[in-house]
Amino acid sequence: MLVSPAAERSQASLLSVLQHMLEDQSNKKLFGLELGSGTGQHVTHFAQELPFITWQPSDITEESRNSIQAYIDATKVQSVLQPVFLDAREPWEKWAGLPQSSCDVIIAINLLQYSSFNTAEGVFKGSGQILKQNGILITYGPYAINGMITPICNETLDQRLREMNPEWGLPDIDVLRQLAFGNGLRLERMVRSSSNVKHKTIKCVLIQ
């Protein structure tokens, strides 16, 4: 079981956003997809508090998928499926066999800043196909706005990420907004995270 301190810090505030966004659907059975599930801490935490959602975790690395399965086994949650390989850069038809319009909610937590533009593009293209009408895409992480990055700690983070990989770095909200619009999605709201107010914004996109 891998442990991410960042996941531990953010899971409560992210859960709160999910509860708020989905409270009017808690009487239904929903299906959720997590892109880049990482350790598995988030998805198993959400599953324990949101039992009306069946979750499909995914990751591109075997190490992460093994950790996700370990969390599933340890928590004994019944609403989290076996983790699958999913590369968001691939066309949606290769997203682990998920049918078109099959997901009520898709979440991507701290994924975009560690990804190339092709991955971000794939997240929005795939989500536009996989989400049901009125489904929700939630991405979480630090962002640039109109090319500007604030505060200084986010500038430092962006520089460090680009040194690690020139294709990484904080994505720009306006670029993501355009990607969303081009794939049948619209930016509904941005929510400041209470877990790390200086760094993180939860970006919620609602399908039209």
C-alpha positions in Angstrom: 0.0 0.0 0.0 1.6 3.2 -1.2 1.0 6.3 1.0 0.7 9.9 -0.3 0.6 12.7 2.3 -0.9 15.0 -0.3 -3.8 12.5 -0.8 -4.4 12.4 3.0 -4.5 16.2 3.2 -6.9 16.7 0.3 -9.3 13.8 0.6 -11.6 15.5 3.1 -12.1 18.7 1.1 -12.5 16.7 -2.2 -15.1 14.5 -0.5 -17.0 17.6 0.6 -17.1 18.9 -3.0 -18.3 15.5 -4.3 -21.0 15.4 -1.6 -22.2 18.8 -2.5 -22.1 18.2 -6.3 -24.0 14.9 -6.1 -26.3 15.4 -3.1 -29.4 15.6 -5.3 -28.5 12.2 -6.9 -27.8 10.3 -3.7 -31.0 8.3 -4.1 -29.7 6.9 -7.4 -27.0 4.4 -8.3 -24.2 6.2 -9.9 -21.0 5.1 -11.7 -17.7 7.0 -11.3 -14.4 6.8 -13.0 -11.1 8.0 -11.5 -8.3 8.8 -13.9 -4.8 8.4 -12.5 -5.9 6.9 -9.2 -2.4 6.7 -7.9 -2.2 5.1 -4.5 -5.9 4.4 -4.2 -6.4 6.5 -1.0 -8.9 8.8 -2.6 -11.1 6.4 -4.3 -11.4 4.1 -1.3 -12.1 7.0 1.0 -14.8 8.3 -1.3 -16.4 4.9 -1.6 -16.8 4.6 2.2 -18.6 7.9 2.4 -20.5 7.8 -0.9 -21.9 4.2 -1.1 -24.4 5.1 -3.9 -21.4 5.4 -6.3 -19.7 2.4 -7.9 -16.1 3.5 -8.7 -13.8 2.3 -11.4 -10.2 3.3 -10.4 -7.5 3.3 -13.1 -3.8 4.0 -13.5 -1.1 3.5 -16.1 1.4 1.9 -13.7 1.2 -1.6 -12.3 2.7 -0.4 -9.0 -0.2 2.0 -8.5 -2.8 -0.6 -9.6 -1.4 -3.0 -7.0 -1.6 -0.3 -4.3 -5.2 0.5 -5.2 -6.1 -3.2 -4.9 -4.4 -3.3 -1.6 -6.5 -0.4 -0.3 -9.6 -2.1 -1.6 -8.7 -5.3 0.2 -7.8 -3.4 3.4 -10.9 -1.3 3.6 -13.2 -4.0 2.3 -15.2 -1.5 0.3 -17.7 -3.2 -1.9 -18.3 -0.4 -4.4 -14.8 -0.1 -5.9 -14.1 -2.3 -8.9 -10.7 -3.9 -9.6 -8.3 -1.2 -10.9 -7.7 -1.2 -14.7 -5.0 0.1 -17.0 -6.2 3.3 -18.7 -4.1 5.8 -20.6 -6.0 9.0 -21.1 -4.0 9.9 -24.2 -5.7 7.0 -26.0 -9.0 7.4 -27.8 -12.0 6.9 -25.5 -12.8 3.5 -27.2 -9.6 2.2 -25.4 -10.7 3.5 -22.0 -10.9 0.0 -20.4 -13.9 -0.9 -22.5 -16.2 1.7 -20.9 -19.2 2.3 -23.1 -20.2 5.7 -24.4 -22.3 7.8 -22.0 -21.6 5.3 -19.1 -20.2 7.6 -16.3 -22.0 9.9 -14.0 -18.8 11.4 -12.7 -15.2 11.4 -13.7 -12.4 12.7 -11.4 -8.8 13.5 -12.1 -6.9 14.4 -9.0 -3.4 16.0 -9.3 -3.1 14.5 -12.8 -2.9 17.4 -15.3 0.2 19.1 -13.9 2.1 15.8 -14.2 1.0 15.2 -17.7 1.6 16.4 -21.3 -0.9 18.5 -23.2 -1.8 15.3 -25.1 -3.0 13.8 -21.8 -5.1 16.8 -20.9 -6.5 16.8 -24.4 -7.4 13.1 -24.0 -9.0 13.7 -20.6 -11.5 16.1 -22.1 -12.0 14.3 -25.3 -12.6 11.0 -23.5 -14.8 12.6 -20.8 -17.0 14.2 -23.5 -17.7 10.7 -24.8 -17.8 8.7 -21.6 -19.9 11.0 -19.5 -23.7 10.8 -19.5 -25.8 13.9 -20.2 -25.4 16.2 -17.2 -22.4 14.1 -16.0 -19.6 15.9 -14.1 -15.9 16.0 -14.7 -13.9 17.2 -11.7 -10.2 18.0 -12.0 -8.1 19.0 -9.0 -4.8 20.7 -8.8 -2.9 24.0 -9.2 -3.6 26.0 -12.3 -2.4 29.0 -14.3 -4.9 31.7 -15.1 -4.5 33.7 -18.3 -0.8 32.6 -18.4 -0.2 33.9 -14.8 0.8 31.7 -12.0 0.3 32.8 -8.4 1.4 32.7 -5.6 5.2 32.3 -5.7 5.0 28.7 -4.4 3.0 27.7 -7.5 5.6 29.4 -9.7 8.3 27.3 -8.0 6.2 24.2 -8.4 5.7 24.8 -12.1 9.4 25.4 -12.7 10.3 22.2 -10.8 7.8 20.2 -12.8 9.2 21.5 -16.1 12.7 20.7 -15.0 11.6 17.1 -14.3 9.8 16.9 -17.7 9.4 19.8 -20.2 5.9 18.6 -21.1 4.7 18.9 -17.5 3.6 22.0 -15.6 0.6 23.9 -14.4 -2.2 23.8 -17.0 -3.9 27.1 -17.9 -7.6 27.4 -17.0 -8.4 29.1 -20.3 -6.8 26.4 -22.3 -8.8 23.8 -20.4 -11.9 25.8 -20.8 -11.4 25.7 -24.6 -10.7 22.0 -24.5 -13.9 21.5 -22.5 -16.0 23.6 -24.9 -14.6 21.7 -27.9 -15.8 18.4 -26.4 -19.3 19.3 -25.3 -18.4 20.4 -21.8 -18.6 23.7 -20.0 -16.8 25.1 -17.0 -19.5 25.4 -14.3 -17.5 26.5 -11.3 -14.1 26.7 -9.6 -13.9 25.8 -5.9 -11.0 26.8 -3.7 -9.8 23.9 -1.7 -9.6 24.3 2.1 -6.9 21.7 2.4 -4.3 24.0 0.8 -5.8 27.3 0.0 -2.6 28.7 -1.5 -2.1 25.9 -3.9 -5.2 24.1 -5.1 -8.4 24.7 -7.0 -11.0 22.2 -7.7 -12.2 22.7 -11.2 -15.7 21.4 -11.9 -16.9 21.0 -15.5 -20.5 20.1 -16.3 -21.5 18.5 -19.6 -24.1 20.3 -21.6 
